[in-house]
Amino acid sequence: MWINSSHNLVPGNLFSSDFMINQVIFFDHQSRLQQLLQEHEIDQENVHQLTNGQFLMPGLVDCHFHSPQLSIQALGTDLGLLDWLDTYTFPAEEGFSSVEFARNAHEKTVKRTLRCGTTAAAYYSTIHRETTMFLCDFAENLGQRAFVGKVNMDMKAPDSYRETTEESLAETARFIKDVLERKYSLVTPVITPRFAVSCSKPLLDGLGRMAKEYNLPVQTHLNETTEERKLVLELHPGNATYTEVYDNANLLGPKTILAHCIQSNDNEIDIIKTRGCGVIHCSCSNITLRSGVMDLRKFLNYGVKLGLGTDVGAGYTPSILSAMRHSVDASNILAIKHAQQQVQNGHPRIPYEPITISEAFRLATLGGSEVLGLNCGNFESGREFDALLIDPNTSNSPLDIFLLIKPKTSSRNSSTQEMKTTWLPCTLKHDGYCDLYTLVHLQIPVLHGAGRPSECSESPAALTDVYCIITYSVVVIP
């Protein structure tokens, strides 16, 4: 169930009436409900009580998704990146010159990601300006925040699926104007050079000027594989690193969204941090194409803005919850590798700190929001209320709900351990897509209303016994 701050809340059969959602005015304890209603002059009729078991969580943010690749997800896992692009991706994307095909496919993308709990996404489309507008329309009409890019390519692509430099720049400028003229409330155009392999220097320079002129975000790929990195330096001589290619074209800045960055060295990370760019960890596709394992802990320690991406279609699932799991798995793999190398070298064991599920959850929500420049991602006062309303008891729920048998406790001091026991009320019936509730399975100690996580100091964002006043509506959480 998704809720977007610019649209009516339509939660199926959970509520009988719709109401408008906007900013979170405050987040407080239920004991102060009547007092705060009076202070903010809010009528009691605007209080909406959640039923037992329902909960709210921040909407998920997918910072890297190729809309035209949904139809080829998981194909070609025996190939590396560049061969995969030639064999599967470019032929699939070329088909988006068809208006009928593109309209149908882009609609499926938005509906699928919404079903996965994605309330905001950064999308790559294709080089086709006209059909890319369908993606913008569907995101706006279905209530998803979307950053949409018409892809730019003027070299190293099939003749039938690339533009001249002049065409690419002209069509991008027209795309930007088309989007801005429609005055979408949820859609932002993004400058989208695919990667430096398929973009000439004149094209990159022109896109850099365009990004500055319109003050728009930029999204691209960086240092995904060693083969790609080597090829970029051959195609763009005079640059010491792949990162410099973009930096010299004025494409790096606080609104830049860089996918992968697996092979980035310390100097490149310094440039990324200095320019204020955001980096997107795409753990699933990194493994699928055998590109490498990104050291997410290293980027966190550098203080780089970070978000998560599914990177469909090399990523085989459109779920950011799966991206969370994959990110933790990848970090654990690095920890294992680190320990093995220390044993082999005879060095003292200095532990490598893999990321935690709480850190992955932050990247999937607030982290992605920060990378995209959004004011959502948590329920702090003043934030846009992009949220998911979850009901584990709904018809055909992907969760099995079990009765909880609480352990006997001898004192109040044992409540923390008791909470750890009661935070797992269900198991997931995983079908590959409907894994919205996997957060419960991964023990995020915030989601279940049956226990009392608000009493536990270890809970990062307990929602039990609190409520949110959102514009002129109140959501009370049992």
C-alpha positions as CSV (number, residue, x, y, z in Angstrom):
1,M,0.0,0.0,0.0
2,W,1.5,3.3,-1.0
3,I,0.6,6.9,0.1
4,N,2.0,9.9,-1.8
5,S,2.0,13.4,-0.4
6,S,0.5,15.0,-3.5
7,H,-2.4,12.5,-4.0
8,N,-5.5,11.2,-2.3
9,L,-5.0,8.2,0.1
10,V,-6.9,5.3,-1.4
11,P,-6.0,2.4,0.8
12,G,-8.4,-0.2,-0.7
13,N,-10.9,-1.3,1.9
14,L,-9.0,0.0,4.9
15,F,-10.8,3.3,5.0
16,S,-14.2,4.3,3.6
17,S,-13.1,7.8,2.6
18,D,-10.2,9.5,0.9
19,F,-8.3,12.4,2.4
20,M,-5.4,14.6,1.2
21,I,-1.9,14.0,2.4
22,N,0.8,16.7,2.6
23,Q,3.5,17.4,5.2
24,V,4.0,15.8,8.5
25,I,3.1,18.5,11.0
26,F,4.3,16.7,14.0
27,F,5.1,13.2,15.3
28,D,4.1,12.6,19.0
29,H,2.7,10.3,21.6
30,Q,-0.9,9.4,21.6
31,S,-1.5,10.8,25.1
32,R,-1.2,14.3,23.7
33,L,-3.7,13.7,20.9
34,Q,-6.5,15.9,22.1
35,Q,-4.2,18.7,23.2
36,L,-2.5,18.8,19.7
37,L,-5.8,18.7,17.9
38,Q,-6.8,21.8,19.7
39,E,-3.5,23.5,19.1
40,H,-3.7,22.9,15.4
41,E,-7.4,23.4,15.1
42,I,-8.0,20.0,13.7
43,D,-11.4,18.3,13.9
44,Q,-11.8,15.0,15.5
45,E,-13.4,13.6,12.3
46,N,-10.0,13.9,10.6
47,V,-8.5,11.4,12.9
48,H,-8.0,8.1,11.1
49,Q,-7.3,5.1,13.4
50,L,-5.2,2.3,12.1
51,T,-6.4,-1.1,13.0
52,N,-4.3,-3.6,15.0
53,G,-1.4,-4.9,12.9
54,Q,-1.4,-2.1,10.4
55,F,1.7,0.1,10.3
56,L,3.3,3.0,8.4
57,M,6.8,3.1,7.1
58,P,8.6,5.6,4.8
59,G,8.2,5.0,1.1
60,L,11.0,3.2,-0.7
61,V,13.3,5.0,-3.1
62,D,14.8,3.3,-6.1
63,C,17.6,5.5,-7.4
64,H,18.5,3.4,-10.5
65,F,16.0,1.7,-12.8
66,H,16.0,1.1,-16.5
67,S,12.3,1.1,-17.5
68,P,12.8,-0.5,-20.9
69,Q,14.7,-3.4,-19.4
70,L,11.9,-4.7,-17.2
71,S,11.0,-7.1,-20.1
72,I,14.6,-8.6,-20.1
73,Q,15.3,-8.7,-16.4
74,A,17.5,-11.7,-15.5
75,L,18.4,-12.5,-19.1
76,G,22.0,-12.9,-20.1
77,T,23.5,-13.6,-16.7
78,D,26.3,-15.5,-18.4
79,L,27.6,-12.3,-20.0
80,G,29.6,-9.4,-18.8
81,L,28.3,-5.8,-19.0
82,L,29.4,-4.8,-22.5
83,D,28.4,-8.0,-24.2
84,W,25.1,-8.0,-22.3
85,L,24.4,-4.5,-23.6
86,D,25.0,-5.5,-27.2
87,T,23.2,-8.9,-27.0
88,Y,20.1,-8.0,-24.9
89,T,19.8,-4.4,-23.9
90,F,20.2,-2.4,-27.1
91,P,17.9,-4.6,-29.1
92,A,15.2,-4.4,-26.4
93,E,15.5,-0.6,-26.0
94,E,15.3,-0.1,-29.8
95,G,11.8,-1.5,-29.7
96,F,10.7,1.6,-27.8
97,S,10.4,3.5,-31.0
98,S,7.0,1.8,-31.2
99,V,4.4,4.0,-29.6
100,E,2.1,1.2,-28.7
101,F,4.8,-1.0,-27.3
102,A,6.4,1.8,-25.3
103,R,3.2,2.9,-23.8
104,N,2.4,-0.6,-22.6
105,A,5.9,-1.3,-21.2
106,H,6.3,2.0,-19.3
107,E,2.9,1.6,-17.7
108,K,4.0,-1.8,-16.5
109,T,7.2,-0.3,-15.0
110,V,5.4,2.2,-12.8
111,K,2.7,-0.2,-11.7
112,R,5.2,-2.9,-10.9
113,T,7.5,-0.6,-8.8
114,L,4.5,0.8,-6.9
115,R,3.5,-2.7,-6.0
116,C,7.0,-3.2,-4.7
117,G,6.5,-0.2,-2.4
118,T,8.6,2.3,-4.5
119,T,7.2,5.8,-4.0
120,A,10.1,7.6,-5.7
121,A,12.3,6.3,-8.6
122,A,15.0,7.5,-10.9
123,Y,14.3,6.1,-14.4
124,Y,16.4,5.7,-17.5
125,S,14.2,5.5,-20.6
126,T,15.6,5.2,-24.1
127,I,16.8,7.6,-26.8
128,H,13.2,8.1,-27.9
129,R,11.9,11.4,-26.7
130,E,8.2,11.0,-27.6
131,T,7.8,7.6,-26.0
132,T,9.7,8.6,-22.9
133,M,6.9,11.0,-22.2
134,F,4.7,8.0,-21.5
135,L,6.9,7.2,-18.6
136,C,6.4,10.7,-17.3
137,D,2.7,10.6,-17.7
138,F,2.2,7.2,-16.0
139,A,4.4,8.2,-13.0
140,E,2.4,11.5,-12.6
141,N,-1.0,9.9,-13.0
142,L,-0.3,6.9,-10.8
143,G,1.2,9.0,-8.0
144,Q,4.9,8.1,-8.0
145,R,7.7,10.7,-7.7
146,A,9.8,10.1,-10.8
147,F,13.1,11.4,-12.1
148,V,13.0,10.5,-15.8
149,G,15.8,10.7,-18.3
150,K,15.8,10.5,-22.1
151,V,19.0,8.5,-22.7
152,N,21.9,10.0,-24.7
153,M,24.1,8.0,-27.0
154,D,26.1,9.1,-30.1
155,M,28.7,6.3,-30.4
156,K,29.6,2.7,-29.6
157,A,26.0,1.6,-30.1
158,P,24.1,0.0,-33.1
159,D,23.6,2.4,-36.0
160,S,19.9,1.8,-35.6
161,Y,20.0,2.8,-31.9
162,R,22.0,5.9,-31.6
163,E,21.8,9.6,-32.5
164,T,24.1,12.1,-33.9
165,T,25.6,14.5,-31.3
166,E,23.4,17.3,-32.6
167,E,20.3,15.2,-32.6
168,S,20.9,14.0,-29.1
169,L,21.3,17.4,-27.7
170,A,18.4,18.9,-29.6
171,E,16.0,16.0,-28.6
172,T,17.2,16.3,-25.0
173,A,16.5,20.1,-24.9
174,R,13.0,19.4,-26.4
175,F,12.3,16.7,-23.9
176,I,13.2,19.0,-21.0
177,K,10.9,21.7,-22.4
178,D,8.1,19.2,-22.9
179,V,8.3,18.0,-19.3
180,L,8.5,21.5,-17.9
181,E,5.6,22.7,-20.0
182,R,3.3,20.0,-18.7
183,K,3.9,21.3,-15.1
184,Y,4.0,17.9,-13.5
185,S,3.8,17.9,-9.7
186,L,5.8,14.7,-9.3
187,V,8.0,14.3,-12.4
188,T,11.5,15.9,-12.9
189,P,13.5,15.6,-16.1
190,V,17.1,14.3,-15.7
191,I,20.1,14.7,-18.0
192,T,21.0,11.1,-18.8
193,P,24.3,10.4,-20.7
194,R,24.2,6.6,-20.6
195,F,27.9,6.2,-19.9
196,A,31.1,7.6,-21.2
197,V,31.5,4.6,-23.5
198,S,28.5,5.7,-25.6
199,C,28.9,9.5,-25.4
200,S,31.4,11.6,-27.2
201,K,33.2,14.5,-25.5
202,P,31.1,17.1,-27.5
203,L,27.9,15.3,-26.3
204,L,29.1,15.2,-22.7
205,D,30.1,18.9,-22.8
206,G,26.8,19.9,-24.3
207,L,24.9,17.9,-21.6
208,G,27.0,19.6,-18.9
209,R,26.0,23.0,-20.2
210,M,22.3,22.0,-20.5
211,A,22.3,20.7,-16.9
212,K,23.6,24.0,-15.7
213,E,21.2,26.0,-17.9
214,Y,18.1,24.3,-16.6
215,N,19.5,23.4,-13.1
216,L,18.6,19.8,-13.5
217,P,19.8,16.5,-12.0
218,V,22.3,14.3,-14.0
219,Q,22.3,10.5,-13.9
220,T,24.8,8.2,-15.4
221,H,27.0,5.1,-14.8
222,L,30.5,5.2,-13.4
223,N,33.2,2.6,-12.9
224,E,30.9,-0.4,-13.2
225,T,33.5,-2.8,-14.5
226,T,37.3,-2.9,-15.1
227,E,36.7,-3.5,-18.8
228,E,34.4,-0.5,-19.1
229,R,36.8,1.7,-17.1
230,K,39.7,0.8,-19.5
231,L,37.6,1.4,-22.6
232,V,36.5,4.9,-21.3
233,L,40.1,6.0,-20.9
234,E,40.9,4.8,-24.4
235,L,37.9,6.7,-25.9
236,H,38.5,9.8,-23.8
237,P,42.3,10.4,-23.8
238,G,43.8,13.1,-21.6
239,N,41.8,12.0,-18.5
240,A,43.6,10.3,-15.7
241,T,40.4,8.6,-14.4
242,Y,36.9,7.7,-15.6
243,T,35.5,10.2,-13.0
244,E,37.6,13.0,-14.6
245,V,35.8,12.5,-17.9
246,Y,32.5,13.6,-16.3
247,D,34.1,16.2,-14.1
248,N,35.8,17.9,-17.0
249,A,32.4,18.0,-18.8
250,N,30.8,19.8,-15.7
251,L,28.5,16.9,-15.1
252,L,29.4,16.3,-11.5
253,G,27.6,18.3,-8.7
254,P,25.2,18.0,-5.8
255,K,22.4,16.9,-8.2
256,T,24.5,14.1,-9.9
257,I,23.4,10.5,-9.4
258,L,26.2,8.0,-10.1
259,A,25.3,4.3,-10.4
260,H,27.8,1.6,-9.3
261,C,31.2,3.2,-8.7
262,I,32.6,-0.3,-7.9
263,Q,36.0,0.3,-9.4
264,S,36.4,3.9,-8.1
265,N,39.8,4.6,-6.4
266,D,40.4,6.9,-3.4
267,N,41.1,9.9,-5.6
268,E,37.8,9.4,-7.5
269,I,35.9,9.0,-4.3
270,D,37.4,12.3,-3.1
271,I,36.2,14.0,-6.2
272,I,32.7,12.5,-5.9
273,K,32.5,13.6,-2.2
274,T,33.9,17.1,-3.0
275,R,31.4,17.7,-5.8
276,G,28.5,16.5,-3.5
277,C,27.4,13.7,-5.9
278,G,25.2,10.8,-4.8
279,V,26.3,7.2,-5.4
280,I,23.8,4.4,-6.0
281,H,24.6,0.8,-4.8
282,C,23.2,-1.8,-7.2
283,S,24.2,-4.9,-5.5
284,C,22.1,-7.4,-7.5
285,S,23.2,-6.4,-10.9
286,N,26.8,-6.0,-9.7
287,I,26.8,-9.8,-8.9
288,T,24.6,-10.8,-11.9
289,L,27.0,-9.4,-14.5
290,R,30.0,-10.3,-12.3
291,S,31.0,-6.6,-12.3
292,G,32.4,-6.7,-8.8
293,V,31.4,-6.1,-5.2
294,M,31.1,-2.5,-4.1
295,D,32.7,-1.6,-0.8
296,L,29.7,0.1,0.6
297,R,31.3,0.6,4.1
298,K,34.1,2.5,2.5
299,F,31.7,5.0,0.8
300,L,29.8,5.3,4.1
301,N,33.0,6.1,5.9
302,Y,33.9,8.7,3.3
303,G,30.5,10.4,4.0
304,V,29.3,10.2,0.4
305,K,25.6,10.5,-0.2
306,L,24.3,6.9,-0.9
307,G,21.1,5.3,-2.1
308,L,20.1,1.9,-3.4
309,G,19.0,0.9,-6.9
310,T,17.5,-2.3,-8.3
311,D,19.1,-1.7,-11.7
312,V,16.5,-3.6,-13.6
313,G,17.1,-5.4,-16.0
314,A,20.6,-6.7,-15.1
315,G,19.1,-6.6,-11.6
316,Y,16.6,-9.4,-11.6
317,T,14.0,-8.0,-9.2
318,P,12.3,-4.6,-9.2
319,S,12.1,-4.6,-5.3
320,I,14.1,-2.2,-3.3
321,L,13.6,-4.6,-0.3
322,S,15.5,-7.2,-2.2
323,A,18.2,-4.6,-2.9
324,M,18.4,-4.1,0.9
325,R,19.0,-7.8,1.3
326,H,21.5,-8.0,-1.5
327,S,23.4,-5.0,-0.1
328,V,23.8,-6.7,3.2
329,D,24.8,-10.0,1.5
330,A,27.5,-8.2,-0.6
331,S,28.9,-6.5,2.5
332,N,29.0,-9.8,4.3
333,I,30.9,-11.3,1.4
334,L,33.5,-8.5,1.7
335,A,33.8,-9.2,5.4
336,I,34.4,-12.9,4.8
337,K,37.0,-12.1,2.0
338,H,38.7,-9.6,4.3
339,A,39.1,-12.1,7.1
340,Q,40.4,-14.8,4.7
341,Q,43.0,-12.5,3.3
342,Q,44.2,-11.5,6.8
343,V,44.6,-15.2,7.7
344,Q,46.5,-15.9,4.5
345,N,48.8,-13.0,5.0
346,G,49.4,-13.8,8.6
347,H,48.3,-10.4,9.8
348,P,46.4,-9.7,13.0
349,R,42.6,-10.0,12.4
350,I,41.2,-6.5,12.1
351,P,37.5,-7.0,11.6
352,Y,35.7,-5.6,8.6
353,E,32.4,-4.0,9.5
354,P,29.7,-5.1,7.1
355,I,26.6,-2.9,6.9
356,T,23.7,-3.7,9.1
357,I,20.1,-4.1,8.0
358,S,19.2,-0.8,9.8
359,E,21.8,1.0,7.6
360,A,20.4,-0.7,4.5
361,F,16.9,0.4,5.5
362,R,18.1,4.0,5.8
363,L,19.7,3.9,2.4
364,A,16.5,2.5,0.9
365,T,14.5,5.4,2.3
366,L,16.2,8.6,3.7
367,G,19.4,7.9,1.9
368,G,17.7,7.7,-1.5
369,S,15.7,10.7,-0.7
370,E,18.8,12.7,0.0
371,V,20.5,11.6,-3.2
372,L,17.5,12.7,-5.3
373,G,17.1,15.9,-3.4
374,L,13.7,15.1,-2.0
375,N,12.3,16.1,1.4
376,C,10.9,12.7,2.4
377,G,12.4,9.5,3.7
378,N,11.3,9.6,7.3
379,F,8.5,11.0,9.4
380,E,10.2,14.1,10.9
381,S,8.0,17.2,11.1
382,G,8.1,19.2,7.9
383,R,8.8,16.2,5.7
384,E,6.7,15.2,2.8
385,F,4.6,12.3,3.8
386,D,5.6,9.7,1.2
387,A,4.7,6.5,3.1
388,L,3.5,2.9,2.9
389,L,0.5,1.8,4.8
390,I,0.9,-1.9,5.5
391,D,-1.8,-4.3,6.5
392,P,-0.4,-7.8,7.1
393,N,-3.9,-9.1,7.6
394,T,-5.3,-8.1,4.2
395,S,-6.8,-10.6,1.9
396,N,-4.1,-12.6,0.0
397,S,-1.4,-11.2,2.2
398,P,2.1,-12.5,1.5
399,L,2.5,-13.0,5.2
400,D,1.5,-15.8,7.5
401,I,0.5,-14.4,10.9
402,F,1.2,-16.5,14.0
403,L,0.2,-16.2,17.6
404,L,3.0,-14.9,19.8
405,I,4.1,-16.7,22.9
406,K,6.0,-14.3,25.0
407,P,8.7,-15.6,27.3
408,K,8.3,-15.4,31.0
409,T,10.1,-12.5,32.5
410,S,11.0,-11.8,36.1
411,S,11.4,-8.1,35.9
412,R,10.7,-5.0,33.8
413,N,14.4,-4.9,32.9
414,S,13.9,-7.9,30.6
415,S,11.6,-6.0,28.3
416,T,14.4,-5.4,25.7
417,Q,14.9,-9.1,25.2
418,E,11.2,-9.7,25.1
419,M,10.8,-7.1,22.3
420,K,13.5,-8.9,20.2
421,T,11.3,-12.0,20.5
422,T,8.1,-10.3,19.5
423,W,9.4,-8.4,16.5
424,L,9.1,-11.5,14.3
425,P,5.3,-12.1,14.1
426,C,5.2,-13.6,10.6
427,T,6.9,-15.3,7.8
428,L,7.0,-14.3,4.1
429,K,5.4,-16.3,1.4
430,H,7.8,-15.1,-1.2
431,D,6.7,-15.2,-4.8
432,G,9.5,-13.0,-6.3
433,Y,7.5,-9.8,-6.4
434,C,5.1,-9.5,-3.4
435,D,7.8,-9.0,-0.9
436,L,6.8,-5.7,0.6
437,Y,6.7,-7.2,4.0
438,T,10.2,-8.7,3.9
439,L,11.2,-5.9,6.3
440,V,9.4,-7.8,9.0
441,H,11.3,-10.9,8.0
442,L,14.5,-9.0,8.2
443,Q,13.8,-7.9,11.8
444,I,13.4,-4.2,11.3
445,P,12.3,-3.4,14.9
446,V,9.7,-0.8,13.9
447,L,7.0,-2.4,12.0
448,H,4.7,-4.5,14.2
449,G,2.1,-3.0,16.5
450,A,1.5,-6.1,18.6
451,G,4.5,-5.6,20.8
452,R,5.8,-2.4,22.3
453,P,9.0,-1.4,20.4
454,S,8.5,2.2,21.6
455,E,9.5,1.0,25.0
456,C,12.8,-0.4,23.7
457,S,15.7,2.0,23.3
458,E,17.2,-0.1,20.5
459,S,14.3,0.6,18.2
460,P,15.5,3.1,15.5
461,A,12.0,4.5,14.7
462,A,9.3,2.9,16.8
463,L,5.8,3.7,15.6
464,T,3.7,2.0,18.3
465,D,1.5,4.3,20.4
466,V,2.4,7.4,18.4
467,Y,0.5,9.3,15.8
468,C,1.2,11.7,12.9
469,I,-0.8,14.8,12.1
470,I,-0.6,15.3,8.4
471,T,-1.9,18.6,7.2
472,Y,-5.5,18.4,8.5
473,S,-5.6,14.6,9.0
474,V,-4.4,12.5,11.9
475,V,-3.2,8.9,11.6
476,V,-3.4,7.1,15.0
477,I,-1.3,4.0,15.2
478,P,-2.6,1.4,17.7
